[in-house]
Amino acid sequence: MNHYESIYNRLFSEYGPQSWWPADSTFEIMVGAILTQNTAWLNVERALDNLKSEQLLSAEALLQKTPDQLAPLLKPSGYFNVKAQRLLAFVQWYSEEGEYATLKSLKTVVLRKKLLSVKGIGPETADDILLYAFNRKVFVIDAYTKRIFSRLDYVEKTTGYEELRECFERTLTLHSVEMFNEYHALIVKHGKDVCKTRPVCSCCCLNAICPKFGVKVD
């Protein structure tokens, strides 16, 4: 068992299954991935509830709206004017590409490249969509991942997104997409609740192997 598998086992033993991504449809997952940029999930849920109340959780319905009409509904998620523009740009692309029925037939590397071509879709958002909406075996890297694994001295703080993603995927190559899903969710759980900016080391399930345990960290 390698270090990355060991961390997964410890986190899973501590927190159990996380049942991500919370959504009623693959389209809702994609919308949520865009809205969760730079905000907490609770705020995204409020914005999604607004869209649901207006029956706007479909590409066809959203395409009938302008950014100015959509922005007030996204206000809970923050940066709502920008997110309205990004969401509509994505939905326009999604519709033109033939929506899920067509996109699901593409190879992962091709689909990822297409997603990254959409204005406002960066690597983390693209990989959220690939993993949770399309069930592709890609590892999502976020700020929690960098924080936890740099404190464990597995990576440098300056390690780039693609390098870290490839490291996880290479190390965990024999594991399933379900494991990738669960692992990312567990990292988020641990990063939010324990390995925070000011970590709560006393109750950390990784403190026995963490070189930063009991040490003041940035």
Secondary structure as the mmCIF struct_conf table of DSSP 4:
data_model
#
loop_
_struct_conf.conf_type_id
_struct_conf.id
_struct_conf.beg_label_comp_id
_struct_conf.beg_label_asym_id
_struct_conf.beg_label_seq_id
_struct_conf.end_label_comp_id
_struct_conf.end_label_asym_id
_struct_conf.end_label_seq_id
HELX_RH_AL_P HELX_RH_AL_P1 HIS A 3 TYR A 15
BEND BEND1 ASP A 24 SER A 25
HELX_RH_AL_P HELX_RH_AL_P2 THR A 26 LEU A 35
TURN_TY1_P TURN_TY1_P1 THR A 36 ASN A 38
BEND BEND2 THR A 39 THR A 39
HELX_RH_AL_P HELX_RH_AL_P3 TRP A 41 SER A 53
TURN_TY1_P TURN_TY1_P2 GLU A 54 GLN A 55
BEND BEND3 SER A 58 SER A 58
HELX_RH_AL_P HELX_RH_AL_P4 ALA A 59 LEU A 62
TURN_TY1_P TURN_TY1_P3 LEU A 63 GLN A 64
HELX_RH_AL_P HELX_RH_AL_P5 PRO A 67 LEU A 70
HELX_RH_3T_P HELX_RH_3T_P1 ALA A 71 SER A 77
BEND BEND4 GLY A 78 TYR A 79
HELX_RH_AL_P HELX_RH_AL_P6 PHE A 80 GLU A 96
TURN_TY1_P TURN_TY1_P4 GLU A 97 GLY A 98
HELX_RH_AL_P HELX_RH_AL_P7 GLU A 99 LEU A 103
TURN_TY1_P TURN_TY1_P5 LYS A 104 SER A 105
BEND BEND5 LEU A 106 LEU A 106
HELX_RH_AL_P HELX_RH_AL_P8 THR A 108 LEU A 116
TURN_TY1_P TURN_TY1_P6 SER A 117 SER A 117
BEND BEND6 VAL A 118 VAL A 118
TURN_TY1_P TURN_TY1_P7 LYS A 119 GLY A 120
HELX_RH_AL_P HELX_RH_AL_P9 PRO A 123 ASP A 128
HELX_RH_PI_P HELX_RH_PI_P1 ILE A 129 ALA A 133
BEND BEND7 PHE A 134 PHE A 134
HELX_RH_AL_P HELX_RH_AL_P10 ALA A 143 ARG A 151
TURN_TY1_P TURN_TY1_P8 LEU A 152 ASP A 153
BEND BEND8 TYR A 154 VAL A 155
TURN_TY1_P TURN_TY1_P9 LYS A 157 THR A 158
HELX_RH_AL_P HELX_RH_AL_P11 TYR A 161 THR A 171
TURN_TY1_P TURN_TY1_P10 LEU A 172 LEU A 174
BEND BEND9 HIS A 175 HIS A 175
HELX_RH_AL_P HELX_RH_AL_P12 VAL A 177 ASP A 193
TURN_TY1_P TURN_TY1_P11 VAL A 194 VAL A 194
BEND BEND10 CYS A 195 ARG A 198
HELX_RH_3T_P HELX_RH_3T_P2 CYS A 201 CYS A 203
TURN_TY1_P TURN_TY1_P12 CYS A 205 ILE A 209
TURN_TY1_P TURN_TY1_P13 PRO A 211 GLY A 214
BEND BEND11 VAL A 215 VAL A 215
#
